[in-house]
């Protein structure tokens, strides 16, 4: 028997993915009798034809059955006398591309369906590219709905030639093109009598014999630690799934990122002691000495693996919100989670031609090449060298949704030469010298709301109390430090990031920093909070737009309304009001002294 085969079905909308797998399970008698009876009954109640609707075996959500589409990834586990299988049936709709990428990330082989009546479509090309991006190197192209074109060999050959031309853009280990009819069952489990001109294997026999194993002899041992296990004082083991390579008792290992060395004292495969462990096994490793090792660390024998803060990657952007350079996300690689920022987009890949298109932003379902910076050093490697250290996801910090998935092209070594320098004179020493608690009071609100006026009055009050302060006014900073930035969204993101980094340095100097900046986007204020950390206080000056317009002595609002100023906050660009600001002030009905007293009470 061949080893377990994990495969994915994908392709454009309504190409017959669920029907194909459902019919395969039905014909191979891989479903239970009650499932078969239920399938026949459900087909009579909601089918679009008089026959059996095999897709119902995979489409379990009510919305999927009502619309006749796949929305979520459906996993099925089955086996024949020759092999065991796990299949991920994925959606074809463009809006669910994220779900398709999830299925591709686990698979060794892709079955890509092509509608014989339509040929290769844009979404088909997108799925091929995503499969290749996720490291799949074995492809089966199922030309479906052959019954609708009267099993036309010429039409099949035309599509097959197009596929082989298209696949010249990608690296692959095996490829086969099979004409099928998912509805009628042609070439699914047995060769079809309707297509005597096709002499190769039917789909299921091919899947039973295809070899997707990769050469492991030269791959060094790598395991990402999921958990440090210490049930009692006499036992301390490190648990995880072996990503690649093998390990034996007595072997020397390196624990990254600390680069501590130790020897293997005991190995457990689940709860059974063993002398060797290998790729794919869930194991516990016990070392011969105490080392600093926890979730997110890497145990390896490869001395060349290192940690980095900067790398180049190919990325599939899946978030509904567009990717803006400089905005902070969360990166998850293995079991390690840290903050990450896309600092440069090199190009976007055209799905149809594969050409590289220069652009500064990425929209949903774009595939881009970019540079990513991390907030700390993380163990990583090229995807082609070590898959588990070379693939990652990006997470939207506000919604917690998966914003992107990607693979690492290569680390950028210049960042590895930078090391944070610990200083003897710390923030605490400087704060004690000044007899105050460093903090950043971040005033946000519309132009004309009174941010600078309040911040200026507050600073005078604090200085009169012998406090050490610095006021960073948004306009003043833009005329100096940020005078190279405009007012596009990415420039606004960078403007706030620079102000936050400056405020943090001043906090480290022991100063109380007052920031008066419109900072219209909630994500950027959240990013500033993350950068500054302890001591960040958000003060929302909630003066209404009408009042701000009434106070407008510079006629900025008038110019913005007339279209003379582009991207003006409150008129042609949105302002996202804080939902959980520590202090909220409306200048319309309070005096300066009342507002200062309110802030004083808080700080």
Secondary structure, 3 states (H helix, E strand, C coil): CCCCEEEEEEECCCCCHHHHHHHHHHHCCCCCHHHHHHHHHHHHHHCCCCCCCHHHHCCCCHHHHHHCCCCCCEEEEEECCCCEEEEEECCCCHHHHHHHHHHHCCCCEEEEEEECCCCCCHHHHHHHHHHHHCCCCEEEEEEECHHHHCCCHHHHHHHHHHHHHHHHHCCCCEEEEEECECCCCECCCCCCHHHCCCCCCCHHHHHHHCCCCCCCCCCCCEEECCEEEEEECCEEEEEEEEEECEEECCCEEEEECCCEEEEEEEEEECCEECCEEECCCEEEEEECCCCCCCCCCEEECCCCCEEEEEEEEEEEECCCCCECCCCEEEEEECCEEEEEEEEEEEEEECCCCCCEECCCCECCCCEEEEEEEEEEEEEECCCCCCHHHHEEEEECCCCCCEEEEEEEEEECHHHHHCCCCCCCCCHHHHHHHHCCCCEEEEEECCCCCCHHHHHHHHHHHHHHCCCCEEEEEHHHHHCCCCCCCCCCHHHHHHHHHHHHHHHHHHHHCCCEEEEECCCCCHHHHHHHHHHHCCCEEEEEECCCHHHHHHCCCCCHHHHHHCCCCCCCECCCECCCCCCCCCEEECCCCCCHHHHHHHHHHHC
